[in-house]
Amino acid sequence: MTSTAHGYDLATKDLEPPFAIVDLDAFDANADDLRRRAAGKPIRVVSKSVRCRELLDRVLARPGFAGLMCYSLAEAVWHVEEGTTDDIVVAYPTADHEALRLLAANDRARAAISVMVDSPEHLDLIDAALGHGHPRIRVCLELDASWRPVPGVHVGTRRSPVFTARQAVAFAQEIVARPGFSLVGMMAYEGQIAGLGDAAGSALHNRVIGWMHRHSAAELVRRRGTVVRAVRAIAELEFVNGGGTGSIETTGAEDVITEVAAGSGLLAPTLFDGYSRFHPSPAALFALPVVRRPSRTVATLFSGGYIASGPVGPSRVPSPYFPKGLRLLGFEGAGEVQTPVTGDAVRDLRLGDRVWLRHAKAGELAERFAEFHLLRGGQRDRAVPTYRGEGRNFG
């Protein structure tokens, strides 16, 4: 891999920062590790964590990876039209009437795409968008995978209202009885395990998170198994999806799971540094130029305020990576037009030098740059467009 400051600088010497790179050696190694961790279960690639068709095509061509999990129905229809894949699950319900009409009018898209639903109101919305007698729409029922250890305590993401087998069966019966719909799959995303590292804080913090992971996973394996078996008695499911980069091993080991989802582990943003079970190689970085030296202990970079979504805090800011020994200033942080850094390595920085940083989340870097410069074997390969570079913004 190219992963040294000198190696990256040399490979990109003709480029003017800011720009973003993806190290294909690291990307491919991460893909191999995800496949190893999946232990034979196919991996559905989460598009929101990549947002670049060239990279999605690359990983889908590898053994062990099959299909996309998109975050937008309009995005899913676009991928079908571009020929990316004929197997797509839209991970979030849609209220986009235009995208629903595009789906209904496209035979290939309707055969390829499964739309997420978790309530009868989602079926009503689709009916309202398409009218009575609309073509059959493939739907996936989402089960809430959060942990509720005691009444009033909710650990995990706020997603589906379907939590129990009774609720799932009642909704599944309504889907199969409703004209114009086919129940083809189920999904349950355990964000409290897949998206929360157990080696990211103090020893006490890590013990608490590890304890939560174990107890949450034990509860979910029992409940998810019961729910899936009950729903399978009503509909012949083609797939049952679960997990994420952080929980592939535990989720994939469940008998009822037919596939796992992953995406962030390919690019390895900083939020995935804090796991004890795996250690991906940083594959996506961006370079910023030094434009000021306000003091001997501070160098100021141009732009860089690429703050990740989620709860506001230090975990969501970009992190200096090369040269080693740099950090952001707590008072100023990463800004819209300038980002000061300090640390031992500052003394060697001159105007025009590059500082390499990592984003906190994987796919959001692609919203900041129109292209990724691909590196392989220490050499710059080519530039490929991100979604933004193709003029696509799916929200």
C-alpha positions, 0 to 999 in steps of 0.5 A: 500500500501507498500509506505514507505521507511521502508516498501519497504526496509523490503519487499525487504531485501533479494535483492541486489540493483540496482533492480526495483519493481512494487507495485501491490496495487498502480498499481491496484488502478491506473488501477481502476482510469483510468477506472473511468476516462474513464467513460465507454469507453474501454481503449486500453493499451499502451504497450510501457509504461509497457514493461512487459507481466505479467503486461500487462496480469494483466491489460487486465484481468481487466474490462474496458481494451481491446486490446493493442497499441504496438509501434512496428510491431515486438512487436505486432506479438510477442504478438499474438504468445504469446497469449497476445491478439487478438486485437492490434493497432500498433501506429507508421508506420513501415518500417520493411520488415521482420516484415511485412512478418511475419505478412503476413504469420501469419493468426492469426496475420493478423486478430489481428493487425492493422498497422498505415498508414498516407500516400500512401507511407506507402501502397507502402512500404507494397506492396514492402515488400510483393509483389503483391497479398499479403494477406489483411492487416488491416490498421489504418489511423492516423489523426494529432491531433496537434493544429495550432492556427495561420499559422506557429504555431504547438503545439503538436507532429509531427506525421501524415501529414493528418490534414483536412477532405479533406486530410483524405477522399482522403487518405481513398479513396486510401486505400479502392481502393488499393488491399490487404488493409482494412481500419478498424480504425482511431487514433488521439493522442493529445500529447499537452493535454495528455502528458503536465501537467497543474499543473507542473510549476509556476502559470503563466505556469499552466494557460497558459497550461490550456488555451492551453488545453481548446482551443486545445481540443475545436478545436480538438473535432470539427475537429475530429468529422468532419473527422471521419464522413467523413471517415465513409462514405467511410469505416466501421470503427471498432474503433476510438482511441484517447487520453492518460493518461492525456486526458482520460476525454476530449477525451472519452467524444467525440461522435466519439471516441470509445476507449481511450488509456492509459499506463503511468497512470498505473505506474505513472512516475514523468512526470504524477505528474503535472496534476490537474485532476488526481493524480496516485500513484507511482507504479514503483520504483528502488533502488540504494545503497549508496556506498560513503559519499564524505562529510557530505552533500552528499551521492553517489549512485551506477549507476542511470543515467536512463535519459528519452527520450524527450527534455533534461532538469530536467523533464527527470531525475530520482527523489529520492523518499525515504527517503524523503528530497533528491535531485540530484546535479544540477552540476552532476545529475544522472550518468552512474556509480554514482549518488550523492544526497543531502538534509536533509535526507543525514545525516542518510544514511550509506554505503549500505543503499538504496535510492528509485527513480522514473523514469521520464517515465513509460516504459523506466525503463523496458529497464534498468532492466531484471525483476520487483520484484512485491510487494503486501500487503506489501510483495514481491510476485515474480519476472517477466521478462520485455521485456529485461528479455525475450531477446526482444528489439524492439527499 
